[in-house]
Amino acid sequence: MLKAIIFDFGQTLVDSANGFRKAEKESQDKLLQHLGLSNREDFLSIYRRLRQEFHDRSNFSRRSLFNEVYSYYCLAADEKLLEQWETEYWETVKAHTRIFPEAETVLATLNARYAVALITNTQGQKRSGTHRITLFPELETFFKVIVVAGEGAIPAKPDPEPFHRCLIKLGIAPSEAVYVGDDWRIDICGARDAGLHAVWLKHHTVRRNWPIVEDAVPIITNLNALLEIDHLVSSF
């Protein structure tokens, strides 16, 4: 019997796609200019490879990524400048983050039937209270438990620990919870490895190249589909 629905944050309850695209473009332009490079395509090839390596390690610190780019070119970075760029990056993402239209109604409806919680990865900062979920108090009120993985001593998803911490706080077993997220490796594989049911959200309004996988998993394109969550999960 399902007792809890646990959500990811970015691209699951809110759409930050345009913010990330704009922040990435601005960061790339800054790096290209300060590194004194003229071949943009070569630079982007290197930058994207390094960024993917950081993503694969669940490291979302833009300052660390920028530092790695400087190291690749055997140059020393101005740490204060990188810190400023990181702040500007996340401010851009925040400014272009919008709640999915159906999110609040779905969360309110689910709250009447299940415990609702949130497990989201930090944006790279170790300090507590810096995640952009704090900008959306209208969403925070729906969650019985919020775990920001990557803060303090909590490892980032897909490590099973943040999932287990949330379950312990809810007082339920993994099999009694469903995790809803947009990232295949971090959210879906992470949740299933921790013993939870998983639902993969590929929101119809998000422009993205979704990975092709052969594993059978419930896929939804709108949060409203979660209103039939018991049927959705039982069919897999």
C-alpha positions in Angstrom: 0.0 0.0 0.0 1.4 3.4 -1.0 1.7 5.9 1.9 3.9 8.6 0.5 4.6 10.5 -2.8 8.1 12.0 -2.8 9.1 14.6 -5.4 12.2 16.0 -7.0 12.2 19.8 -7.4 13.7 21.2 -10.6 11.9 20.2 -13.9 9.5 18.1 -11.7 7.5 20.8 -9.9 9.0 23.8 -11.5 10.3 24.6 -15.0 13.8 26.1 -15.0 14.8 25.0 -18.5 14.9 28.5 -19.9 16.8 29.7 -16.9 19.5 27.0 -17.2 19.9 27.7 -21.0 20.3 31.4 -20.3 22.7 30.9 -17.4 24.8 28.4 -19.4 25.0 30.8 -22.3 26.1 33.7 -20.1 28.7 31.5 -18.3 30.1 30.2 -21.5 30.5 33.8 -22.8 32.3 34.9 -19.7 34.7 32.0 -19.7 35.4 32.3 -23.4 36.2 36.0 -23.0 38.3 35.7 -19.9 40.2 32.7 -21.2 41.0 34.7 -24.4 39.8 32.0 -26.7 38.6 32.6 -30.3 37.3 29.1 -31.3 33.9 28.8 -29.7 33.1 25.4 -31.0 36.3 23.8 -29.6 35.7 25.5 -26.3 32.1 24.3 -26.1 33.2 20.8 -26.9 35.6 20.8 -23.9 33.2 22.7 -21.6 30.3 20.3 -22.3 32.5 17.3 -21.7 33.7 18.6 -18.4 30.1 19.6 -17.4 28.9 16.1 -18.1 31.7 14.6 -16.0 30.6 16.8 -13.1 26.9 15.8 -13.6 27.9 12.2 -13.6 29.5 12.7 -10.2 26.3 14.6 -9.0 28.5 17.7 -8.5 26.5 20.8 -9.4 28.9 23.4 -8.2 29.4 25.8 -11.1 32.4 27.4 -9.4 34.1 24.0 -9.3 33.2 23.4 -12.9 34.6 26.8 -13.9 37.7 26.1 -12.0 38.1 22.8 -13.9 37.8 24.7 -17.2 40.6 27.0 -16.2 42.7 24.1 -15.1 42.2 22.4 -18.4 43.7 25.4 -20.1 46.5 25.5 -17.5 45.4 28.9 -16.2 44.9 30.1 -12.6 41.4 31.3 -11.8 40.3 34.3 -9.8 38.3 32.5 -7.0 36.3 35.6 -6.1 35.4 36.1 -9.8 34.3 32.4 -10.1 32.2 32.8 -6.9 30.6 35.9 -8.4 29.8 34.0 -11.6 28.3 31.1 -9.7 26.0 33.6 -7.8 25.0 35.2 -11.1 24.4 31.8 -12.6 21.9 30.7 -9.9 20.3 34.1 -9.8 19.6 33.8 -13.6 18.1 30.3 -13.0 15.9 31.5 -10.2 14.7 34.5 -12.2 13.5 32.2 -14.9 12.0 29.4 -12.8 8.2 29.0 -13.0 5.9 26.5 -11.1 4.3 24.0 -13.5 0.6 25.2 -13.8 -0.9 22.0 -12.3 1.7 21.5 -9.5 -0.1 23.2 -6.6 -3.4 21.6 -7.3 -1.9 18.1 -7.6 0.2 18.6 -4.4 -2.9 19.7 -2.5 -5.0 16.8 -3.8 -2.3 14.2 -3.0 -1.9 15.6 0.5 -5.4 14.5 1.3 -4.4 10.8 0.6 -0.6 10.5 1.2 2.3 12.0 3.0 4.0 14.3 0.5 7.8 15.0 0.7 10.7 16.4 -1.3 14.2 15.2 -2.0 16.2 17.6 -4.2 19.9 17.9 -4.9 21.8 21.0 -3.7 22.8 23.6 -6.3 26.5 23.0 -5.3 26.5 25.1 -2.2 27.2 23.3 1.1 25.3 25.8 3.3 21.8 25.0 4.3 18.9 27.2 3.2 20.4 28.2 -0.2 18.3 26.0 -2.4 15.8 27.8 -4.6 12.9 25.8 -3.1 13.0 28.6 -0.4 11.7 31.0 -3.1 8.5 29.1 -3.4 6.8 29.0 0.1 3.6 28.1 -1.6 5.1 24.8 -2.5 7.1 24.3 0.7 3.9 24.2 2.8 2.8 20.9 1.0 5.8 18.9 2.2 5.9 16.9 5.4 9.7 16.3 4.9 12.2 18.2 2.8 15.7 16.7 2.2 18.3 18.8 0.3 20.8 16.2 -0.7 24.4 17.5 -1.0 24.1 19.9 2.0 26.1 19.1 5.1 27.0 15.5 5.3 24.1 14.2 3.1 25.4 12.8 -0.2 23.7 13.9 -3.4 21.3 11.7 -5.3 21.5 9.1 -6.7 23.2 7.9 -3.5 20.5 6.0 -1.5 21.2 7.9 1.7 18.9 10.9 1.0 16.1 8.6 0.1 16.6 6.5 3.2 16.7 9.7 5.4 13.4 10.9 4.0 11.8 7.5 4.5 13.0 7.3 8.1 11.5 10.8 8.8 8.2 9.7 7.3 8.3 6.4 9.2 7.6 4.2 6.2 9.3 1.4 4.2 10.7 2.0 0.7 8.0 -0.1 -0.9 5.4 2.2 0.5 6.7 5.3 -1.3 6.8 6.6 -4.9 9.5 9.0 -6.1 8.7 11.3 -9.0 11.6 12.9 -10.9 12.8 14.0 -14.3 16.4 12.8 -14.4 16.8 9.1 -15.3 20.1 8.4 -13.5 19.8 10.7 -10.5 16.0 10.4 -9.8 14.7 7.2 -11.3 17.7 4.9 -10.9 18.5 6.5 -7.5 15.0 5.9 -6.2 14.7 2.3 -7.5 18.2 1.4 -6.1 16.9 2.6 -2.7 13.9 0.4 -3.0 11.2 3.0 -3.9 8.8 2.9 -6.7 9.7 5.5 -9.4 7.7 7.5 -11.9 9.6 9.3 -14.6 8.2 12.7 -15.5 8.9 14.0 -19.0 6.9 17.1 -18.8 5.3 18.0 -22.1 6.3 21.7 -21.8 10.0 21.0 -21.4 12.2 21.0 -24.4 14.9 18.3 -23.8 16.6 15.3 -25.3 15.4 12.5 -23.0 17.7 9.5 -22.7 16.5 6.3 -24.4 16.3 3.5 -21.9 15.0 -0.1 -22.2 13.9 -0.5 -18.6 10.1 -0.5 -17.9 9.1 2.4 -15.7 5.9 4.4 -15.5 6.3 7.6 -17.6 4.0 10.6 -17.4 4.0 13.9 -19.2 1.9 16.0 -16.8 1.7 16.0 -13.0 -2.1 15.4 -13.2 -1.4 11.8 -14.0 -0.3 11.3 -10.4 -3.9 11.6 -9.3 -4.2 8.0 -10.4 -0.9 7.0 -8.8 -2.0 3.7 -7.4 -3.2 2.4 -10.8 0.0 3.9 -12.4 2.3 2.0 -10.1 0.4 -1.2 -10.0 0.5 -1.6 -13.8 4.3 -2.0 -13.6 
